Amino acid sequence: MTDHKTNETAEEVQVAPHRPDTPSYEEVLFYERKPAGFWVRFWAYLIDLLVIAGLISILIKPVFALIGLETSDMPWYAPYAILSAVVFYGYFILMTKFFTQTVGKMIMGIRVVSLKSDNMSWMTLLFREWIGRFISVTILPLYWIVGFTPLKQGIHDYIADTTVVHEESFRKNKLVQKKRPDRSGLHETRAF
């Protein structure tokens, strides 16, 4: 009989402090940016690929045509492939650094945000847009992770502690936290 009584009080002790209706806890509502899901990011990426293909066709192909070098069926270490890769990664790095979004993200209304600070450093951008994107493009199923994580992060987002959010869309969340002491002058705890 004493065991039964002890178990009841143990359960009450564990449950009571965590209930939001207890006087020492309060429920706080806040709004956070809504993470961009897989499909909106996918369409933004396809738009970016079109922009990059246009840049390569305008900037690099004419130079190779003037010199008389072939641009098709070349190995990855050929000058054309290397310059195309520089345009590809440079586009993502520079657009994300200066605008926090690429043309595709602008059209789709999403942007990249850091989970650690207000602005992204060059090192964060290099890890996200160069190394992380290389991993995501090389091993394509890793990019699908975006659809299954709570903050809709891909491998390149995890590497750089970033995520992609909708610009004008928010979601409401609740947080149960311990009440803060009253900060009015009537309850001042320190001496004058």
C-alpha positions as CSV (number, residue, x, y, z in Angstrom):
1,M,0.0,0.0,0.0
2,T,2.8,2.4,0.7
3,D,4.4,1.6,-2.7
4,H,1.1,2.7,-4.4
5,K,1.0,6.0,-2.5
6,T,4.7,6.6,-3.3
7,N,4.1,6.1,-7.0
8,E,1.2,8.5,-7.0
9,T,3.3,11.3,-5.4
10,A,6.2,10.6,-7.7
11,E,4.0,11.0,-10.7
12,E,2.5,14.2,-9.4
13,V,5.9,15.6,-8.8
14,Q,7.0,14.8,-12.3
15,V,3.9,16.1,-14.0
16,A,3.0,19.2,-11.9
17,P,6.1,21.4,-12.7
18,H,5.7,20.8,-16.5
19,R,2.0,21.7,-16.8
20,P,1.4,25.1,-18.4
21,D,-1.5,26.0,-16.1
22,T,0.7,26.0,-13.0
23,P,1.4,29.5,-11.7
24,S,5.2,29.2,-12.2
25,Y,4.9,28.5,-16.0
26,E,3.4,30.5,-18.8
27,E,2.5,29.8,-22.4
28,V,4.2,32.2,-24.9
29,L,3.0,32.6,-28.5
30,F,5.6,33.6,-31.1
31,Y,5.9,33.7,-34.8
32,E,8.8,32.2,-36.8
33,R,9.6,32.2,-40.5
34,K,8.1,29.2,-42.3
35,P,10.7,26.9,-43.7
36,A,10.7,26.3,-47.5
37,G,9.9,22.8,-48.4
38,F,11.4,20.5,-51.0
39,W,9.2,21.4,-54.0
40,V,9.6,25.2,-53.8
41,R,13.3,24.8,-53.4
42,F,13.4,22.3,-56.3
43,W,11.7,24.8,-58.7
44,A,14.0,27.6,-57.5
45,Y,17.0,25.3,-58.3
46,L,15.7,24.5,-61.8
47,I,15.3,28.3,-62.4
48,D,18.8,28.8,-61.2
49,L,20.1,26.1,-63.5
50,L,18.5,27.9,-66.5
51,V,20.1,31.2,-65.4
52,I,23.5,29.5,-65.1
53,A,23.1,27.8,-68.5
54,G,22.4,31.2,-69.9
55,L,25.4,32.7,-68.3
56,I,27.7,29.9,-69.6
57,S,26.2,30.3,-73.1
58,I,26.8,34.0,-73.1
59,L,30.2,34.2,-71.3
60,I,32.1,31.0,-71.9
61,K,30.8,29.3,-75.1
62,P,31.6,32.2,-77.4
63,V,35.2,32.4,-76.2
64,F,35.7,28.7,-76.9
65,A,34.0,29.0,-80.3
66,L,36.3,31.9,-81.2
67,I,39.4,29.9,-80.2
68,G,38.0,26.8,-82.0
69,L,37.9,24.5,-79.0
70,E,35.2,21.9,-78.7
71,T,32.7,22.2,-75.8
72,S,30.9,18.9,-76.0
73,D,32.0,15.5,-74.8
74,M,34.8,16.8,-72.7
75,P,36.1,15.3,-69.4
76,W,35.5,17.0,-66.1
77,Y,39.0,18.4,-66.0
78,A,38.8,20.2,-69.4
79,P,39.0,24.0,-69.3
80,Y,35.4,24.4,-70.4
81,A,34.2,22.1,-67.6
82,I,36.3,23.9,-65.0
83,L,35.1,27.4,-66.2
84,S,31.5,26.2,-66.2
85,A,32.0,24.9,-62.6
86,V,33.4,28.3,-61.6
87,V,30.4,30.0,-63.0
88,F,28.0,27.5,-61.3
89,Y,29.5,27.7,-57.8
90,G,30.4,31.4,-58.1
91,Y,26.8,32.2,-59.0
92,F,25.4,30.5,-55.9
93,I,28.1,31.9,-53.6
94,L,27.9,35.5,-54.8
95,M,24.2,35.7,-55.1
96,T,23.7,34.2,-51.6
97,K,26.3,36.5,-50.1
98,F,25.0,39.8,-51.5
99,F,21.3,39.1,-51.8
100,T,20.7,36.0,-49.5
101,Q,18.9,34.5,-52.4
102,T,19.5,33.5,-56.0
103,V,17.3,34.5,-59.0
104,G,15.3,31.3,-58.6
105,K,14.8,31.9,-54.9
106,M,13.8,35.5,-55.7
107,I,11.1,34.3,-58.1
108,M,9.8,31.7,-55.6
109,G,9.9,34.1,-52.7
110,I,12.4,32.2,-50.5
111,R,15.8,33.1,-49.0
112,V,18.7,31.6,-47.1
113,V,19.1,32.4,-43.4
114,S,21.7,31.5,-40.9
115,L,20.6,29.7,-37.8
116,K,23.5,31.2,-35.8
117,S,23.8,34.8,-36.7
118,D,22.1,37.6,-38.6
119,N,24.5,37.5,-41.6
120,M,26.4,34.7,-43.2
121,S,30.2,34.8,-43.2
122,W,32.3,33.9,-46.3
123,M,33.3,30.7,-44.6
124,T,29.6,29.7,-44.0
125,L,28.8,30.5,-47.7
126,L,31.8,28.5,-49.0
127,F,30.8,25.5,-46.9
128,R,27.1,25.8,-47.9
129,E,27.3,26.7,-51.5
130,W,30.5,25.0,-52.6
131,I,31.3,22.0,-50.5
132,G,27.7,21.2,-49.4
133,R,26.3,21.8,-52.8
134,F,29.0,19.6,-54.4
135,I,28.0,16.8,-52.0
136,S,24.3,17.3,-52.7
137,V,24.8,17.3,-56.5
138,T,27.2,14.4,-56.4
139,I,25.0,12.1,-54.2
140,L,21.5,13.2,-55.4
141,P,19.4,11.3,-52.8
142,L,21.0,13.4,-50.1
143,Y,19.1,16.4,-51.4
144,W,15.8,14.7,-50.8
145,I,16.5,14.9,-47.0
146,V,15.0,18.5,-47.3
147,G,11.5,17.0,-47.4
148,F,11.9,15.1,-44.2
149,T,13.6,17.4,-41.7
150,P,11.8,19.7,-39.3
151,L,13.5,22.9,-40.6
152,K,13.6,21.5,-44.2
153,Q,17.4,21.5,-44.2
154,G,19.5,19.7,-46.8
155,I,23.0,18.3,-46.1
156,H,24.5,21.6,-47.3
157,D,22.2,23.4,-44.8
158,Y,23.4,21.2,-41.9
159,I,27.0,21.7,-42.8
160,A,26.6,25.5,-42.7
161,D,23.8,25.8,-40.0
162,T,21.5,27.5,-42.4
163,T,18.0,26.9,-43.7
164,V,15.7,28.3,-46.5
165,V,12.6,30.2,-45.4
166,H,9.6,31.9,-47.1
167,E,10.1,35.7,-47.2
168,E,6.5,36.7,-46.2
169,S,5.2,33.6,-44.5
170,F,5.2,32.9,-40.8
171,R,3.9,30.1,-38.6
172,K,2.6,30.4,-35.1
173,N,4.3,28.4,-32.3
174,K,3.7,28.0,-28.6
175,L,6.4,27.8,-26.0
176,V,5.9,26.8,-22.4
177,Q,8.5,28.5,-20.2
178,K,9.0,29.4,-16.6
179,K,7.5,32.8,-15.7
180,R,9.9,35.6,-15.4
181,P,9.9,37.6,-12.2
182,D,8.0,40.9,-12.4
183,R,10.4,43.7,-13.4
184,S,8.4,46.6,-12.0
185,G,10.1,48.9,-9.5
186,L,7.8,47.6,-6.7
187,H,9.6,44.2,-6.5
188,E,13.2,45.4,-6.8
189,T,15.5,42.9,-5.2
190,R,18.8,44.8,-5.2
191,A,19.7,47.6,-2.8
192,F,19.9,51.3,-3.9
